Amino acid sequence: MKFNSGDILYYVCPFIFTIEKVKIDMVIREDDGTFYYIDQTGAYLHEGDLFAKLKEAQIDATEKLNKFYNAKKYEIINKLPTFEEEF
C-alpha cells in the first residue's frame, strides 16, 4: 500500500489520458493483493494509476498515450479491411 486515506494525489485515467487531482477517502485490498483507492466521488482507482507528484503523472499519461497511438497506428497500417455480409 503506497498511499493512505486523506492523501491528495494525481490520477491518470488510462482510457482518456487525463490527469485529475483526487483525495483518497478509503483504501481497499482485494484478495489477490491489489489495492484500490476510493476517492471523494466514490470511484475505485487502481494503485498503478495514482501518483504523489504531478510530474510523475504527466510522464505516465504521456507513456499511456504514446502506447495507444503506436498500437492504433500499427493497426491502421497493417490491417486490411474486409467485407462482412450480415444476412
C-alpha positions in Angstrom: 0.0 0.0 0.0 1.6 3.2 -1.2 -1.0 5.7 -0.1 -3.3 6.4 2.9 -6.8 7.8 3.5 -6.6 11.6 3.3 -3.8 11.7 0.8 -4.2 14.1 -2.1 -2.9 12.5 -5.3 -2.9 12.7 -9.1 -5.0 10.2 -11.0 -4.2 9.3 -14.6 -7.2 8.0 -16.4 -6.0 5.0 -18.5 -8.8 5.4 -21.1 -8.7 9.1 -22.0 -5.3 10.0 -20.6 -6.4 12.9 -18.4 -4.9 13.9 -15.1 -7.2 14.6 -12.1 -6.4 15.7 -8.6 -8.2 13.4 -6.1 -8.5 13.0 -2.4 -8.4 9.4 -1.1 -11.2 8.6 1.3 -10.7 4.8 1.7 -8.3 2.0 0.8 -9.4 -1.5 -0.1 -7.2 -4.5 -0.5 -8.5 -7.2 -2.8 -8.0 -11.0 -2.2 -5.3 -11.0 -4.9 -3.3 -8.3 -3.1 -4.3 -5.4 -5.4 -5.0 -2.1 -3.7 -7.8 0.2 -4.8 -8.3 3.6 -3.5 -11.8 5.2 -3.2 -11.8 9.0 -3.9 -14.3 11.6 -2.8 -16.7 10.8 -5.6 -16.8 7.0 -4.8 -14.7 5.9 -7.7 -12.4 2.9 -7.4 -8.9 3.9 -8.5 -6.2 1.4 -9.2 -2.9 2.0 -7.3 -0.9 2.0 -10.6 -2.8 5.0 -11.9 -2.1 7.2 -8.8 0.8 9.4 -8.3 2.0 11.7 -5.5 3.8 14.1 -7.9 2.3 15.9 -10.9 5.5 15.3 -13.0 5.2 11.5 -12.4 1.5 11.6 -13.5 2.4 13.6 -16.6 5.1 11.1 -17.6 2.7 8.2 -17.1 -0.1 9.8 -19.1 2.3 10.6 -21.9 3.5 6.9 -21.9 0.0 5.6 -22.0 -1.0 8.0 -24.8 2.1 7.0 -26.9 1.4 3.3 -26.3 -2.2 3.8 -27.5 -1.1 5.9 -30.5 1.5 3.3 -31.6 -0.9 0.4 -31.3 -3.6 2.3 -33.4 -1.0 3.4 -36.0 0.2 -0.2 -36.4 -3.4 -1.4 -36.7 -4.2 1.3 -39.4 -1.1 0.5 -41.4 -1.2 -3.3 -41.2 -4.9 -4.4 -41.1 -6.7 -5.0 -44.3 -10.4 -4.0 -44.3 -12.8 -6.9 -45.0 -16.3 -7.0 -46.4 -18.6 -8.7 -43.9 -22.1 -9.6 -45.1 -24.8 -9.9 -42.4 -27.6 -12.0 -43.8 
